[in-house]
């Protein structure tokens, strides 16, 4: 345990694990007096050249005085951080606060510090200095330092590049043979962009090391056939892994050199050569010993399929934390524990380090699953053809994260973003550990390739094995925010596969116009109705009659594809009766050839499962095994996730009890189709669906995603308003917060704060007596409204607690008497008088800062529409002008704002401006944790805010603005 040095307690919150440029990990922590020996050992391993660059003179060894100075810090004016792997330093950084003339200084009035680095030569080029700079800058900002100064020799180009590439605003000078760099520490758009780019490269590389290893050791391969480890060993071997494969079992007899034809060893340390990835399949109590051996052998990463961790209860959760800490101390990342394994179908790798007995066919879909049972179901659906199961492509990579203790969906997204072998990403998620980061990564990924997500455990707590931060937002809100980020949100794994297969092989539709043609009038009408239900714009179905030939289908599809009035085509077909009939094959070829002539529009086929049309459409492009491939034996079950998967496959049991979509038995058990002839080179195989609703639902998702891609090209801007008083609002907030940690503002303070951002609230004067009401009306001017503000009556005009258009004092007194007679005394009613606003549509605008998802702006119609029906739309803050425009139009009751049934359209531009101003307030001042404007009356000209509330609190931590870190364990 670290101890404090001089003046302040040891700042444990500065400790962090980071992913370096090459995908390995390191730990960054403060240097203390206990580190003297580590510092000396570290310095002895640094080259003379690096020492010269650090001290500007030959400096072969540190004196006792140097060691004391570099290890004793007050953690305010003098701070040192070290990057460590295991127990060894690999890099250091320190700052010393300086004042005028560059002399040492103390106190907040001196806001500049001198910074210097030293990185061990063996670890230079790994991004150690860049990571240390991010963390020391965050520490300095916390301690009131606003600028860094660094003096560097001109020949030290690597260190100069570290500073210049960081993205901070800099000033450079040259004096006395030394380059002096000065730069502010406040994050800039460029510094954040640099940080995110480095994060992406590092995390993508860390996943790549796990998915494309040169050598794999399976630890825990039993001496007898069966069992998890032995099964995975066989799957890797039979899948044709291109690297070196080793079997490891500590109980192997002396002298046994092979197991199932694979070189066998009693310990990973006995392997003569590097091991990149170890698949760990030993009991949980033996895993720490295995991790230590892997760390000593410089293994780069672990896939832990062993169960008995956080999913088993508190003791297992602590065991899981210890596992992550131990692995990271050696610079290793972990997939799992309780993982189903990983697959990479690339011909250069061909890795099936999973419990799936067959290597899926190579394709363009990346698949991530947090559940082993759902992973089995998804692999099976993508793996087979025939039997009505749709899909025409295979996998690029598959990752089962298990308990998601380390490597998560965010890491895999980073990898897929730049993976040239992945065109579509499919994810089954039961929890999102960092929604703010996931949304950011999803937006960037979706701009390059489709990302389809289904969420399990939507209506309850996530799996026990997943440690996630709680969110206050309902699932519907989270889903809306994901859609805003370009995520294609679906509800079931069937929809996940249907959408993924369409997006993997067909172009995005340019719009919602759909042509429908086929040989069944009834099937065409079902498709037409499904299109309308999904918000598409279908043309009347073209009935080719049941007598239509393959040539008729070819001609009709060619005409539909050539027609500029359609953006996609759905072909409905009743195939000929009989397996593999000539008619089915001919029809499939006719459709494929017609689509190949005009490959710019998507084509989907809806078929009735009477014949072999789906099989013929996919031909040899299916994901089924090639001729002669045999299904291997199903591996033996194990405790935890594998047992759950087997129960689903063999007994039809639900996948889990947390609301996850459960696959049916026939979905889990693969049924392989007979392969046929490959289609002509360059053609796009057509996805076939057994039901019109499934095809149209997938098409609607593609249409929405295509529109999002077009909109994302011009995301809009956050407007500047000259009348906003940002500084005045900050002063007011600071003064209010000085009175307490969190508070709901009074009416006057709320109005004052909102007014600083151009949001003006109609005054509401208290009316405890009829005379007070009359006096308030005279002050405001008639006509007025009389409202009861008691909690049970507030915003409930339907209960009769509001009287409007009171033109004079007589009407006001009569209304006052009616309210008190109906609902009770004034003390219970809390009546107020407010000047009448122009008639319009009552709406509500809210903003809230969620600890997990960030700041969210919400909009809906006031009353039953939002409270009873949940008809609210949501956007992440800061909101752009395009976001505000779409937000107004996203609710189901939006037609009421645009002249529904002859009513006058209201002033939506004024409403959008109001929402943009609220967004700016919350974005500029994170201390504003909640704002509610209700009701906001939107009239044909202008808006009137009749009620408002604001809550302040110390701003929550923004981990997306701090230095790069891995989740703490």
LUMVO-679425 format. One line per 3 residues: for each residue z, y, x of C-alpha. Coordinates in steps of 0.02 Angstrom, whole numbers. Layout:
<atoms>
Z,Y,X; ... .
</atoms>
This chain:
<atoms>
0,0,0; -49,170,68; 84,300,92 .
83,489,93; 60,582,256; 127,758,264 .
147,863,108; 68,778,-42; 75,608,-121 .
-63,488,-76; -209,527,-196; -248,352,-257 .
-377,420,-380; -490,462,-232; -513,278,-195 .
-681,211,-254; -805,70,-228; -985,124,-199 .
-1153,37,-186; -1245,81,-26; -1430,104,0 .
-1460,-79,49; -1368,-145,-105; -1206,-190,-17 .
-1040,-113,-65; -908,-16,27; -740,59,-18 .
-703,243,8; -521,295,24; -412,428,104 .
-362,403,286; -175,394,316; -55,375,461 .
-63,186,440; -245,188,496; -218,231,679 .
-268,60,747; -417,48,628; -478,219,684 .
-466,174,869; -557,9,840; -691,99,740 .
-716,231,874; -734,100,1010; -883,25,916 .
-974,191,903; -1110,224,1032; -1092,359,1164 .
-1238,452,1086; -1154,458,915; -992,516,996 .
-1087,654,1085; -1167,712,923; -995,717,841 .
-899,811,978; -1042,901,1069; -985,825,1234 .
-954,653,1312; -800,585,1224; -776,402,1272 .
-608,377,1188; -485,461,1071; -324,529,1142 .
-157,497,1058; -163,677,998; -336,650,923 .
-279,493,834; -130,585,761; -237,731,704 .
-370,620,625; -245,511,531; -115,638,473 .
-175,742,327; -93,848,193; -229,801,67 .
-257,983,24; -308,1087,176; -345,937,288 .
-425,781,212; -504,629,291; -597,490,201 .
-655,323,269; -788,202,210; -724,26,235 .
-791,-151,224; -651,-277,225; -515,-200,333 .
-633,-108,450; -694,72,453; -883,92,452 .
-886,282,430; -771,432,418; -779,610,356 .
-651,750,360; -637,930,311; -522,1068,373 .
-497,1225,268; -548,1381,363; -531,1566,334 .
-610,1721,409; -685,1689,579; -682,1501,555 .
-497,1485,594; -386,1355,508; -316,1422,345 .
-206,1369,200; -195,1420,18; -317,1441,-124 .
-378,1610,-59; -473,1518,78; -611,1426,-14 .
-716,1365,133; -696,1210,241; -779,1138,395 .
-843,960,373; -891,827,501; -948,645,493 .
-953,493,605; -1040,331,554; -1038,170,654 .
-1211,140,729; -1227,-34,651; -1209,44,479 .
-1319,198,501; -1465,201,381; -1364,120,241 .
-1325,285,155; -1142,286,212; -1142,471,259 .
-1226,522,95; -1095,428,-6; -954,504,97 .
-1026,678,71; -1027,656,-118; -845,601,-117 .
-778,730,6; -867,867,-93; -782,808,-254 .
-613,807,-164; -644,981,-97; -687,1049,-269 .
-527,974,-337; -430,1066,-200; -511,1234,-236 .
-640,1232,-95; -808,1302,-146; -911,1295,14 .
-935,1180,162; -989,1232,336; -1053,1109,466 .
-1109,1131,646; -1236,1004,705; -1333,982,867 .
-1521,1007,840; -1555,831,906; -1443,754,773 .
-1584,750,646; -1507,610,543; -1352,713,503 .
-1453,870,470; -1556,768,346; -1397,707,259 .
-1349,888,223; -1522,955,181; -1565,810,66 .
-1403,825,-35; -1479,954,-152; -1346,1090,-134 .
-1393,1273,-112; -1392,1300,77; -1399,1431,212 .
-1450,1384,388; -1429,1478,552; -1449,1440,736 .
-1329,1508,866; -1274,1454,1040; -1381,1298,1033 .
-1300,1236,871; -1369,1226,694; -1245,1297,569 .
-1264,1242,389; -1170,1321,244; -1185,1262,65 .
-1096,1280,-101; -1016,1128,-180; -1049,1159,-364 .
-1167,1025,-430; -1343,1088,-459; -1487,1012,-555 .
-1562,961,-389; -1402,887,-317; -1376,784,-476 .
-1557,727,-470; -1534,674,-289; -1372,584,-332 .
-1452,492,-479; -1603,442,-374; -1490,372,-238 .
-1387,282,-368; -1544,204,-442; -1610,143,-274 .
-1442,72,-220; -1400,-17,-383; -1578,-83,-403 .
-1570,-151,-226; -1403,-234,-260; -1478,-328,-408 .
-1636,-370,-311; -1530,-454,-177; -1459,-567,-312 .
-1625,-606,-397; -1736,-627,-243; -1631,-713,-110 .
-1702,-799,41; -1564,-930,44; -1450,-995,-93 .
-1295,-1104,-80; -1227,-1192,-235; -1040,-1213,-209 .
-958,-1346,-316; -1093,-1479,-322; -1003,-1636,-381 .
-1027,-1800,-289; -1079,-1886,-450; -1225,-1833,-562 .
-1186,-1712,-702; -1071,-1565,-701; -1114,-1381,-692 .
-1140,-1361,-504; -1243,-1519,-484; -1351,-1468,-634 .
-1385,-1295,-564; -1428,-1370,-395; -1556,-1481,-479 .
-1627,-1338,-581; -1652,-1232,-425; -1733,-1376,-333 .
-1844,-1430,-479; -1894,-1250,-516; -1981,-1239,-347 .
-1868,-1112,-262; -1965,-1041,-115; -1813,-1006,-6 .
-1684,-1116,78; -1565,-1213,-34; -1396,-1286,14 .
-1268,-1392,-77; -1085,-1361,-38; -940,-1474,-86 .
-777,-1479,9; -750,-1661,-45; -910,-1729,32 .
-880,-1879,145; -890,-1849,331; -1068,-1874,391 .
-1155,-1846,223; -1296,-1725,260; -1393,-1723,96 .
-1361,-1717,-91; -1507,-1747,-209; -1625,-1713,-65 .
-1542,-1546,-25; -1450,-1510,139; -1264,-1530,102 .
-1110,-1455,185; -924,-1458,157; -908,-1269,177 .
-1027,-1122,171; -963,-1078,345; -1042,-1239,412 .
-1217,-1183,363; -1319,-1138,515; -1407,-982,455 .
-1387,-839,332; -1346,-865,148; -1397,-723,33 .
-1325,-784,-133; -1190,-910,-174; -1183,-990,-347 .
-999,-1027,-375; -960,-1173,-491; -784,-1224,-440 .
-624,-1213,-544; -557,-1036,-558; -405,-1071,-450 .
-519,-1119,-305; -634,-968,-318; -531,-852,-204 .
-546,-977,-61; -734,-990,-90; -754,-800,-95 .
-661,-783,70; -776,-912,151; -929,-824,83 .
-867,-656,145; -837,-727,318; -1016,-795,318 .
-1089,-626,265; -1153,-689,97; -1230,-541,5 .
-1189,-584,-176; -1110,-709,-295; -1162,-786,-461 .
-999,-852,-533; -1024,-977,-675; -842,-1033,-669 .
-741,-1000,-827; -556,-963,-846; -556,-775,-823 .
-532,-628,-940; -602,-726,-1086; -448,-839,-1075 .
-314,-705,-1092; -205,-586,-989; -180,-705,-843 .
-367,-734,-832; -400,-547,-842; -290,-517,-690 .
-378,-661,-601; -543,-575,-641; -484,-409,-569 .
-429,-496,-410; -598,-581,-397; -692,-416,-406 .
-577,-331,-281; -593,-476,-160; -783,-485,-172 .
-805,-298,-151; -694,-299,3; -831,-403,85 .
-971,-292,21; -1028,-420,-109; -1077,-395,-291 .
-1043,-521,-429; -1139,-582,-581; -1009,-657,-697 .
-887,-738,-700; -921,-855,-846; -1107,-827,-820 .
-1249,-938,-880; -1345,-894,-720; -1501,-800,-665 .
-1688,-835,-665; -1832,-756,-570; -2005,-826,-610 .
-2098,-728,-476; -2211,-845,-377; -2133,-776,-218 .
-1959,-829,-275; -1959,-957,-418; -1770,-957,-436 .
-1688,-1048,-582; -1504,-1031,-537; -1449,-1061,-714 .
-1398,-1196,-836; -1570,-1190,-918; -1650,-1358,-873 .
-1829,-1291,-863; -1903,-1142,-773; -1979,-1026,-904 .
-2161,-980,-886; -2190,-823,-784; -2222,-667,-886 .
-2186,-483,-904; -2023,-483,-1004; -1854,-450,-925 .
-1707,-526,-1020; -1522,-481,-1007; -1388,-567,-1111 .
-1199,-548,-1113; -1179,-712,-1209; -1227,-883,-1145 .
-1263,-950,-1320; -1376,-804,-1363; -1457,-820,-1192 .
-1499,-1002,-1232; -1573,-951,-1399; -1678,-812,-1323 .
-1742,-921,-1182; -1789,-1055,-1307; -1882,-935,-1421 .
-1980,-862,-1277; -2006,-1034,-1201; -2089,-1123,-1344 .
-2247,-1104,-1449; -2292,-1189,-1611; -2182,-1232,-1758 .
-2207,-1054,-1821; -2117,-975,-1674; -2209,-820,-1617 .
-2238,-753,-1444; -2369,-759,-1310; -2290,-715,-1144 .
-2153,-769,-1026; -2011,-700,-922; -2004,-601,-763 .
-1815,-610,-741; -1663,-667,-838; -1482,-616,-807 .
-1331,-683,-899; -1188,-566,-856; -1048,-673,-929 .
-890,-567,-926; -984,-423,-846; -845,-395,-720 .
-961,-311,-593; -1150,-315,-618; -1186,-246,-791 .
-1333,-201,-901; -1337,-31,-817; -1369,-112,-648 .
-1506,-223,-718; -1588,-72,-800; -1593,12,-630 .
-1684,-140,-562; -1807,-157,-706; -1851,27,-697 .
-1944,2,-534; -1987,-184,-551; -2176,-199,-555 .
-2162,-374,-632; -2070,-315,-788; -2162,-223,-928 .
-2035,-244,-1068; -1845,-255,-1060; -1746,-354,-1189 .
-1556,-342,-1194; -1423,-428,-1297; -1264,-324,-1279 .
-1090,-358,-1348; -1013,-206,-1263; -1072,-52,-1169 .
-950,-13,-1030; -1016,161,-991; -1114,227,-1141 .
-1147,396,-1061; -1229,316,-909; -1318,184,-1014 .
-1396,320,-1121; -1455,415,-967; -1531,259,-888 .
-1605,200,-1053; -1693,367,-1079; -1771,359,-906 .
-1820,174,-924; -1891,197,-1098; -2004,335,-1034 .
-2086,205,-921; -2074,41,-1018; -2005,-18,-1186 .
-1820,-61,-1196; -1768,-167,-1346; -1583,-192,-1381 .
-1483,-294,-1506; -1296,-266,-1515; -1174,-404,-1559 .
-991,-377,-1605; -1043,-221,-1701; -902,-228,-1827 .
-756,-281,-1719; -685,-281,-1546; -797,-341,-1406 .
-770,-505,-1314; -602,-523,-1228; -688,-542,-1060 .
-763,-367,-1067; -658,-220,-1011; -735,-66,-1093 .
-676,108,-1137; -643,137,-1320; -761,248,-1418 .
-713,347,-1572; -891,345,-1637; -944,223,-1773 .
-1078,96,-1733; -1208,190,-1836; -1182,344,-1729 .
-1197,248,-1566; -1357,168,-1631; -1429,338,-1675 .
-1390,402,-1500; -1475,251,-1422; -1630,282,-1528 .
-1628,463,-1470; -1634,395,-1292; -1790,294,-1333 .
-1703,127,-1357; -1786,13,-1486; -1631,-40,-1585 .
-1647,-202,-1683; -1521,-301,-1784; -1555,-484,-1742 .
-1616,-588,-1597; -1766,-635,-1703; -1813,-451,-1712 .
-1778,-435,-1525; -1905,-569,-1482; -2031,-513,-1613 .
-2033,-334,-1549; -2029,-386,-1367; -2179,-502,-1382 .
-2282,-369,-1470; -2240,-236,-1341; -2271,-353,-1195 .
-2454,-386,-1233; -2519,-255,-1355; -2549,-68,-1331 .
-2436,57,-1418; -2503,118,-1585; -2558,299,-1590 .
-2483,325,-1762; -2421,243,-1923; -2589,207,-2007 .
-2614,20,-2032; -2769,-78,-2082; -2736,-245,-2168 .
-2864,-383,-2185; -2858,-569,-2220; -2908,-717,-2326 .
-2758,-710,-2443; -2741,-569,-2569; -2558,-609,-2601 .
-2515,-610,-2416; -2607,-446,-2395; -2507,-366,-2536 .
-2344,-427,-2460; -2395,-348,-2296; -2443,-186,-2385 .
-2272,-177,-2470; -2183,-215,-2307; -2277,-72,-2221 .
-2222,50,-2356; -2043,-10,-2343; -2045,22,-2155 .
-2115,198,-2172; -2292,154,-2114; -2452,215,-2197 .
-2554,61,-2242; -2732,61,-2307; -2765,-49,-2459 .
-2781,-229,-2400; -2958,-296,-2373; -2972,-469,-2452 .
-3099,-578,-2362; -3065,-720,-2487; -3016,-896,-2442 .
-3198,-937,-2407; -3202,-819,-2257; -3269,-895,-2097 .
-3218,-858,-1920; -3369,-744,-1907; -3310,-647,-2061 .
-3140,-619,-1981; -3222,-563,-1818; -3333,-438,-1907 .
-3192,-369,-2017; -3073,-350,-1870; -3208,-265,-1767 .
-3239,-139,-1907; -3054,-105,-1928; -3029,-77,-1743 .
-3179,41,-1737; -3115,142,-1886; -3032,303,-1826 .
-2926,310,-1983; -2816,165,-1927; -2696,149,-1780 .
-2655,-37,-1792; -2721,-191,-1880; -2624,-331,-1964 .
-2726,-489,-1997; -2659,-606,-2130; -2722,-785,-2128 .
-2698,-948,-2219; -2759,-1071,-2088; -2846,-1234,-2124 .
-2735,-1382,-2162; -2715,-1501,-2015; -2645,-1493,-1842 .
-2762,-1418,-1713; -2910,-1413,-1831; -3074,-1340,-1774 .
-3058,-1202,-1903; -2894,-1140,-1830; -2962,-1139,-1652 .
-3120,-1050,-1707; -3022,-920,-1805; -2907,-888,-1660 .
-3053,-864,-1541; -3139,-748,-1665; -2985,-637,-1678 .
-2956,-636,-1490; -3135,-592,-1449; -3141,-452,-1578 .
-2978,-378,-1512; -3041,-390,-1334; -3193,-284,-1377 .
-3080,-138,-1425; -2914,-163,-1334; -2843,10,-1374 .
-2760,-37,-1540; -2626,-168,-1572; -2673,-320,-1675 .
-2543,-431,-1758; -2573,-593,-1853; -2472,-652,-2003 .
-2501,-836,-2035; -2435,-966,-2155; -2370,-1116,-2061 .
-2490,-1245,-2126; -2593,-1274,-1972; -2608,-1241,-1787 .
-2660,-1057,-1791; -2511,-989,-1696; -2535,-1120,-1562 .
-2720,-1085,-1551; -2693,-897,-1541; -2580,-915,-1390 .
-2685,-1052,-1312; -2626,-1086,-1135; -2542,-916,-1123 .
-2386,-985,-1206; -2222,-1002,-1117; -2221,-1191,-1137 .
-2221,-1303,-982; -2385,-1356,-906; -2453,-1532,-937 .
-2342,-1661,-858; -2186,-1551,-853; -2036,-1644,-916 .
-1878,-1576,-988; -1732,-1613,-876; -1570,-1683,-941 .
-1455,-1563,-1028; -1316,-1521,-905; -1140,-1571,-943 .
-1036,-1447,-1042; -899,-1346,-963; -756,-1240,-1020 .
-800,-1069,-1090; -975,-1003,-1111; -1071,-1164,-1078 .
-969,-1259,-1204; -1004,-1123,-1329; -1190,-1137,-1295 .
-1188,-1327,-1317; -1091,-1312,-1479; -1224,-1195,-1546 .
-1366,-1306,-1493; -1295,-1473,-1549; -1194,-1429,-1702 .
-1269,-1267,-1768; -1104,-1176,-1742; -1101,-985,-1742 .
-1132,-905,-1573; -967,-813,-1580; -840,-745,-1701 .
-870,-562,-1662; -1018,-529,-1775; -1153,-581,-1651 .
-1314,-648,-1727; -1301,-837,-1726; -1457,-939,-1685 .
-1500,-1087,-1793; -1505,-1261,-1714; -1695,-1266,-1714 .
-1699,-1098,-1624; -1587,-1160,-1485; -1668,-1329,-1453 .
-1839,-1302,-1369; -1992,-1374,-1456; -2139,-1372,-1338 .
-2316,-1344,-1398; -2469,-1431,-1330; -2558,-1313,-1210 .
-2739,-1273,-1242; -2876,-1181,-1153; -2839,-1014,-1073 .
-2919,-861,-1154; -3054,-764,-1061; -2994,-662,-914 .
-2932,-487,-960; -2901,-522,-1145; -2736,-488,-1232 .
-2664,-640,-1323; -2618,-596,-1501; -2440,-612,-1566 .
-2428,-715,-1725; -2286,-704,-1851; -2239,-827,-1989 .
-2191,-688,-2111; -2265,-518,-2154; -2096,-434,-2146 .
-2068,-489,-1966; -2238,-430,-1907; -2225,-262,-1995 .
-2046,-234,-1935; -2104,-262,-1755; -2251,-146,-1783 .
-2140,-10,-1857; -2029,-19,-1704; -2181,1,-1592 .
-2243,149,-1695; -2075,237,-1682; -2065,202,-1496 .
-2242,267,-1469; -2196,428,-1559; -2038,443,-1452 .
-2143,424,-1294; -2259,563,-1350; -2113,675,-1396 .
-2022,636,-1233; -2167,711,-1137; -2110,880,-1204 .
-1923,866,-1238; -1904,1050,-1278; -1780,1171,-1201 .
-1604,1232,-1228; -1628,1412,-1287; -1541,1561,-1209 .
-1464,1688,-1328; -1429,1861,-1261; -1283,1891,-1380 .
-1181,1742,-1317; -1022,1799,-1227; -988,1645,-1119 .
-860,1733,-1008; -765,1805,-1155; -757,1634,-1237 .
-692,1558,-1075; -554,1689,-1063; -503,1658,-1243 .
-500,1469,-1218; -396,1482,-1060; -270,1590,-1149 .
-258,1475,-1297; -240,1318,-1191; -102,1399,-1091 .
7,1378,-1246; -12,1188,-1253; -112,1035,-1200 .
-208,1020,-1362; -212,1122,-1520; -307,1158,-1678 .
-350,1343,-1683; -292,1461,-1817; -422,1535,-1933 .
-425,1700,-1838; -441,1615,-1667; -578,1500,-1735 .
-678,1646,-1801; -657,1743,-1639; -714,1598,-1530 .
-864,1556,-1639; -913,1739,-1647; -927,1742,-1458 .
-1073,1622,-1481; -1152,1713,-1626; -1080,1601,-1762 .
-1000,1710,-1896; -883,1636,-2025; -861,1717,-2195 .
-684,1784,-2209; -569,1691,-2328; -414,1789,-2376 .
-257,1698,-2437; -211,1723,-2619; -33,1661,-2647 .
-21,1762,-2808; -143,1831,-2938; -109,2007,-2873 .
-145,1953,-2694; -307,1875,-2755; -358,2035,-2841 .
-317,2138,-2687; -419,2018,-2577; -567,2033,-2696 .
-560,2223,-2687; -560,2213,-2497; -707,2094,-2491 .
-805,2161,-2638; -861,2069,-2794; -931,1945,-2834 .
-810,1824,-2752; -762,1641,-2753; -587,1571,-2780 .
-553,1408,-2689; -410,1287,-2674; -388,1234,-2492 .
-259,1096,-2515; -313,941,-2416; -348,839,-2573 .
-458,975,-2648; -540,1051,-2494; -730,1029,-2494 .
-718,940,-2663; -808,1055,-2782; -834,904,-2895 .
-647,903,-2934; -654,1080,-3001; -552,1165,-2866 .
-683,1304,-2843; -731,1449,-2956; -890,1543,-2910 .
-974,1710,-2952; -817,1798,-3012; -892,1968,-3048 .
-733,2068,-3083; -544,2064,-3078; -529,1998,-3255 .
-634,1845,-3218; -538,1817,-3056; -367,1820,-3142 .
-429,1704,-3279; -497,1581,-3148; -332,1590,-3052 .
-236,1544,-3209; -353,1398,-3244; -334,1326,-3069 .
-145,1335,-3070; -137,1260,-3243; -250,1115,-3193 .
-189,1075,-3017; -16,1145,-2994; 73,1291,-2914 .
-9,1408,-2787; 100,1332,-2652; 15,1165,-2686 .
-161,1236,-2708; -162,1359,-2560; -295,1467,-2645 .
-407,1586,-2548; -533,1719,-2599; -702,1728,-2514 .
-853,1839,-2540; -996,1748,-2625; -1133,1686,-2511 .
-1315,1671,-2565; -1352,1511,-2661; -1424,1368,-2561 .
-1395,1191,-2500; -1221,1147,-2437; -1224,1061,-2268 .
-1102,1012,-2132; -1119,1033,-1942; -999,944,-1825 .
-980,925,-1638; -859,808,-1552; -830,750,-1373 .
-812,562,-1369; -721,495,-1215; -853,361,-1189 .
-1017,429,-1257; -996,614,-1218; -1029,766,-1328 .
-1117,730,-1494; -1187,850,-1624; -1196,786,-1803 .
-1279,855,-1960; -1288,808,-2144; -1273,874,-2320 .
-1097,915,-2373; -1009,808,-2501; -1055,634,-2560 .
-1214,619,-2456; -1117,623,-2292; -946,564,-2348 .
-993,421,-2463; -1167,370,-2404; -1142,411,-2219 .
-1307,507,-2218; -1280,596,-2052; -1395,621,-1903 .
-1335,635,-1724; -1395,702,-1557; -1319,710,-1384 .
-1268,881,-1321; -1348,988,-1250; -1470,992,-1394 .
-1645,1060,-1364; -1748,1156,-1490; -1850,999,-1525 .
-1689,899,-1548; -1627,1025,-1676; -1791,1019,-1772 .
-1789,829,-1779; -1602,826,-1820; -1630,925,-1980 .
-1769,806,-2033; -1682,644,-1985; -1563,627,-2134 .
-1622,533,-2288; -1581,682,-2400; -1686,803,-2295 .
-1812,832,-2438; -1677,937,-2525; -1700,1064,-2385 .
-1889,1074,-2402; -1920,1108,-2587; -1887,940,-2668 .
-1949,932,-2850; -1993,1116,-2856; -1834,1189,-2782 .
-1850,1333,-2660; -1862,1280,-2476; -1716,1343,-2374 .
-1710,1430,-2205; -1710,1280,-2088; -1752,1385,-1933 .
-1589,1481,-1959; -1497,1315,-1979; -1574,1249,-1818 .
-1520,1406,-1725; -1342,1384,-1789; -1338,1205,-1724 .
-1408,1260,-1556; -1270,1390,-1540; -1135,1260,-1579 .
-1214,1144,-1451; -1209,1281,-1319; -1026,1317,-1357 .
-973,1136,-1332; -1085,1111,-1181; -1028,1271,-1094 .
-844,1240,-1130; -793,1056,-1124; -619,1110,-1178 .
-692,1128,-1353; -672,946,-1403; -709,963,-1590 .
-799,1088,-1703; -827,1071,-1890; -925,1196,-1994 .
-911,1150,-2178; -986,1202,-2289; -1136,1287,-2210 .
-1239,1356,-2354; -1423,1361,-2308; -1510,1486,-2421 .
-1695,1529,-2433; -1654,1667,-2310; -1513,1641,-2185 .
-1359,1531,-2174; -1179,1563,-2220; -1033,1473,-2135 .
-895,1466,-2265; -770,1356,-2173; -737,1314,-1991 .
-611,1224,-1881; -601,1206,-1692; -492,1097,-1582 .
-459,1128,-1398; -394,1009,-1265; -404,993,-1076 .
-581,933,-1038; -601,745,-1022; -658,676,-856 .
-847,678,-831; -885,527,-723; -1071,564,-734 .
-1045,728,-639; -934,657,-504; -984,556,-351 .
-1062,384,-369; -932,248,-401; -923,73,-468 .
-805,39,-615; -626,32,-551; -538,-135,-541 .
</atoms>
